[in-house]
Amino acid sequence: MLSTYDLHVFTTVAEEGSFSRSATRLHLAQPSISDKVARLERQLGTALFVRNNRGVQLTGAGRRLLPYAQRCIGLCEDAIRAVRANDAELAYRVLMHSSFAPTIMPFLIDVLTEFPLELSNNDAHSEHVVEAVADGAADIGFTIAVPHPHNVRLEPFYSDPVVCVAHSDHPLAEATELAVDDLIGHELAVNVWGDGADRFVEMLRSAPIAATSLRPVSPAETAAALARHRRHIAVCTRSTVSLDLAEGRLVELPVGDLPVWVVRVFLVVPDENPCNEPTEAVRKAVAAVNSSEGAQLY
């Protein structure tokens, strides 16, 4: 059985890239750090780090172990919080990509207002979201469509169309009709995410657009920020810029041959029937949004 503390030491060394810095951070002697890593390597039958002049780096096996070690440590921390929690204020853990959080968190707060919960949200990529809900490390999650374990369900939530926007002072802001070719010569910040994104980037590169003018970025808010403050053209989900469009800071560009694509968002829940009361309330609210015309949340 692997020791969770040995895994904690392993993740610390991976983060610090140094046995000596890890010893300082964990208030341990360096030989103790080395012993714990060596014990883990013996148990797994493989080296986890290679040493070089700058410290240590993960081996291929170490890179494969790291996300599992982080999940194990996270589960232990969640267990401690759950045991110590006041029964009148239960922890409710939500995972989603940071691009979704500004849209989904206000929705969740409204849905769960009647429940005495300590609602928390953490950032994770979709693959990790479904794994965490499957493991019980999160109560629910929000994700794009991804393969998922048999003990979770993905329930459709809303569709977020991708739009092309620019600052209201941008040279193209008042155009009534544009094509992708018209974007050439301007700086573009593209959140390359969702069906159609790759096709759009191919169109730009075949135009061709200078590599220095095309900036693939993540999360979507980064593209929006570049449009607001650096006069880039941004290609991102509508929910990311809905307030900017409503208040006139950004305008949607009428790019007629822009590939049509959306980011489809799903609720991830345990495959239980029924789920606990807060989760059932979220499922009901999500289903109501999905059944409405357009299935848009913002």
C-alpha positions in Angstrom: 0.0 0.0 0.0 1.4 3.4 -1.0 1.8 5.9 1.8 -0.2 9.2 1.2 2.6 11.0 2.9 5.2 9.6 0.5 2.9 10.7 -2.3 2.8 14.2 -0.7 6.6 14.2 -0.6 6.7 13.0 -4.3 4.3 15.8 -5.5 6.3 18.4 -3.5 9.6 17.3 -5.2 7.8 17.4 -8.6 6.6 20.9 -7.9 9.9 22.2 -6.5 12.3 20.3 -8.9 14.7 20.0 -6.0 15.2 17.7 -3.0 16.8 20.4 -0.9 14.0 23.0 -1.6 11.4 20.3 -0.9 13.1 19.5 2.4 12.9 23.2 3.4 9.3 23.5 2.4 8.3 20.3 4.3 10.5 21.1 7.3 12.3 17.7 6.9 16.0 16.7 6.5 17.0 16.1 2.9 17.9 12.5 3.6 14.4 11.9 4.8 13.0 13.3 1.5 15.4 11.0 -0.4 14.3 8.0 1.6 10.6 8.5 1.1 11.1 8.9 -2.7 13.3 5.8 -2.8 10.7 3.8 -0.9 8.0 4.9 -3.4 10.3 3.9 -6.3 10.9 0.5 -4.7 7.2 -0.1 -4.3 6.4 0.9 -7.9 9.5 -0.8 -9.3 10.6 2.2 -11.4 12.5 5.5 -11.1 10.3 8.6 -10.7 13.0 11.3 -11.0 16.2 11.9 -13.0 18.8 14.2 -11.6 20.5 16.9 -13.6 22.6 20.0 -13.0 19.4 22.1 -12.3 17.9 19.6 -9.8 15.5 16.8 -10.6 12.9 16.1 -13.3 10.1 13.6 -13.5 10.6 10.5 -15.6 7.8 9.2 -17.8 6.6 7.0 -14.9 6.7 10.0 -12.6 4.6 12.1 -15.0 2.0 9.3 -15.2 1.9 9.0 -11.4 1.6 12.7 -10.6 -2.1 13.3 -11.4 -3.0 10.2 -9.4 -0.9 11.3 -6.5 -2.5 14.7 -6.6 -6.0 13.1 -6.6 -5.1 10.9 -3.6 -3.9 13.8 -1.6 -7.0 15.9 -2.6 -9.3 13.0 -1.5 -7.5 12.9 1.9 -7.8 16.6 2.3 -11.5 16.5 1.4 -12.0 13.6 3.9 -10.5 15.7 6.7 -12.7 18.7 5.8 -15.8 16.5 5.6 -15.2 14.9 9.0 -14.5 18.3 10.6 -17.4 20.1 8.9 -20.3 21.4 11.0 -23.3 19.2 10.1 -25.4 22.4 9.7 -23.0 23.6 7.0 -21.9 20.8 4.7 -19.2 21.1 2.1 -20.4 20.9 -1.5 -17.6 20.6 -4.0 -17.9 21.7 -7.6 -15.3 21.3 -10.3 -15.2 22.9 -13.7 -12.8 24.6 -16.2 -12.2 28.2 -15.3 -13.8 29.3 -18.6 -17.2 28.1 -17.3 -17.0 29.4 -13.8 -18.1 33.1 -14.3 -21.3 31.9 -16.0 -22.1 28.8 -13.9 -21.2 29.9 -10.4 -24.0 32.6 -10.1 -26.4 30.0 -11.5 -25.4 27.5 -8.8 -25.5 30.0 -6.0 -29.1 30.8 -6.9 -30.1 27.1 -7.2 -28.5 26.1 -3.9 -29.5 29.1 -1.9 -32.0 27.1 0.2 -29.4 24.6 1.3 -27.0 25.2 4.2 -23.9 24.4 2.2 -20.3 25.5 2.1 -20.1 25.8 -1.7 -16.7 25.7 -3.2 -15.5 25.7 -6.8 -12.1 24.6 -8.1 -10.6 24.7 -11.6 -10.0 21.4 -13.5 -9.9 20.2 -17.1 -12.8 18.0 -18.2 -11.0 14.7 -18.0 -10.1 15.4 -14.3 -13.6 16.6 -13.6 -15.3 13.3 -14.5 -12.6 11.4 -12.6 -13.1 13.5 -9.5 -16.9 13.0 -9.5 -16.4 9.3 -10.1 -14.0 9.0 -7.2 -16.2 11.1 -4.9 -13.7 13.9 -4.7 -16.3 16.3 -6.1 -20.1 16.3 -5.7 -20.7 17.6 -9.2 -18.8 19.0 -12.2 -19.3 20.8 -15.5 -17.5 19.7 -18.6 -17.5 19.4 -22.3 -18.3 16.0 -23.9 -15.5 13.6 -22.9 -15.2 9.9 -22.3 -16.2 9.1 -18.7 -16.4 6.3 -16.2 -19.5 4.1 -16.0 -20.4 5.4 -12.5 -21.0 9.0 -13.6 -23.6 10.6 -16.0 -23.2 13.6 -18.3 -26.4 15.5 -18.6 -26.7 18.3 -21.3 -26.8 21.8 -19.8 -26.4 24.6 -22.4 -24.7 25.5 -25.7 -22.3 28.4 -25.9 -21.8 29.7 -29.4 -18.4 31.0 -30.4 -18.3 34.6 -31.7 -15.8 37.0 -33.2 -15.6 40.3 -31.3 -13.5 43.5 -31.2 -13.3 46.7 -29.2 -15.8 49.3 -30.2 -12.9 51.5 -31.4 -11.4 48.8 -33.5 -11.0 49.6 -37.3 -13.4 46.8 -38.2 -16.0 47.6 -35.5 -18.4 49.4 -37.9 -18.2 47.0 -40.7 -21.5 45.6 -41.9 -20.1 42.6 -43.7 -16.8 40.8 -43.3 -15.0 37.6 -44.4 -12.3 35.7 -42.6 -9.8 37.1 -45.1 -10.7 40.6 -43.8 -9.2 39.7 -40.5 -5.7 39.2 -41.9 -3.5 42.1 -40.9 -5.1 42.4 -37.5 -4.0 40.7 -34.2 -6.3 37.8 -33.3 -6.7 36.1 -29.9 -8.4 32.7 -30.4 -9.7 30.4 -27.7 -9.2 27.2 -29.7 -11.9 25.1 -28.1 -15.0 23.4 -29.4 -16.2 22.0 -32.8 -15.0 24.2 -35.6 -12.0 25.8 -33.9 -9.4 23.9 -35.8 -11.2 24.6 -39.1 -11.1 28.4 -38.3 -7.4 28.3 -37.5 -6.7 26.4 -40.8 -8.6 29.1 -42.7 -6.5 31.8 -41.1 -3.2 30.1 -41.8 -4.1 29.3 -45.4 -5.1 33.0 -45.9 -2.2 33.3 -44.8 -2.0 35.1 -41.5 1.4 35.9 -39.9 2.3 33.6 -37.1 3.0 36.6 -34.9 -0.5 37.9 -35.3 -2.3 34.7 -34.3 -2.4 34.0 -30.6 -4.2 30.8 -29.4 -5.0 31.4 -25.8 -6.7 29.8 -22.8 -9.0 30.4 -21.0 -11.6 32.2 -23.1 -11.4 35.2 -20.7 -7.8 35.8 -21.9 -9.0 36.4 -25.5 -11.7 38.8 -24.2 -9.2 40.7 -22.1 -6.9 41.1 -25.1 -9.9 42.5 -27.1 -10.7 45.0 -24.3 -7.3 46.3 -23.6 -4.9 45.4 -26.5 -7.3 45.9 -29.4 -7.1 42.3 -30.6 -9.9 40.6 -32.4 -11.1 37.9 -30.0 -12.7 34.6 -31.0 -14.3 33.0 -27.9 -17.6 31.9 -26.4 -20.5 34.4 -26.3 -21.0 33.9 -22.5 -17.4 35.2 -21.9 -18.2 38.6 -23.6 -22.0 38.9 -23.0 -21.6 41.7 -20.5 -19.1 43.5 -22.7 -21.5 43.3 -25.7 -24.4 44.4 -23.6 -22.5 47.5 -22.3 -20.9 48.3 -25.7 -17.3 47.8 -24.8 -17.0 45.1 -27.4 -19.0 44.5 -30.7 -19.7 41.3 -32.6 -18.1 41.3 -36.0 -20.3 40.1 -38.9 -17.8 37.5 -40.3 -20.0 35.7 -42.8 -17.8 32.7 -43.5 -16.8 32.2 -39.8 -17.3 28.4 -39.1 -20.3 28.0 -37.0 -19.4 26.1 -33.8 -20.5 25.9 -30.2 -19.1 24.7 -26.9 -21.6 22.2 -25.4 -21.5 22.1 -21.6 -22.6 19.1 -19.5 -23.4 18.6 -15.9 -21.5 15.6 -14.4 -23.2 13.8 -11.5 -22.8 10.4 -9.8 -24.8 7.6 -11.5 -27.2 7.3 -8.6 -31.0 7.6 -8.5 -31.8 9.7 -6.8 -28.7 11.8 -6.0 -28.6 13.8 -2.7 -31.0 16.8 -2.4 -28.7 19.6 -3.5 -27.6 17.6 -6.6 -31.2 16.8 -7.5 -32.0 20.5 -7.3 -29.1 21.3 -9.6 -30.2 18.5 -12.0 -33.7 19.9 -12.2 -32.5 23.5 -12.8 -30.0 22.3 -15.5 -32.7 20.3 -17.2 -34.9 23.4 -17.3 -32.2 25.4 -18.9 -31.5 22.7 -21.5 -35.2 22.4 -22.4 -35.5 26.1 -23.0 -35.1 27.4 -26.6 -31.5 27.8 -27.5 -30.3 26.2 -24.2 -28.3 29.3 -23.3 -27.6 30.4 -19.7 -26.3 33.9 -20.1 
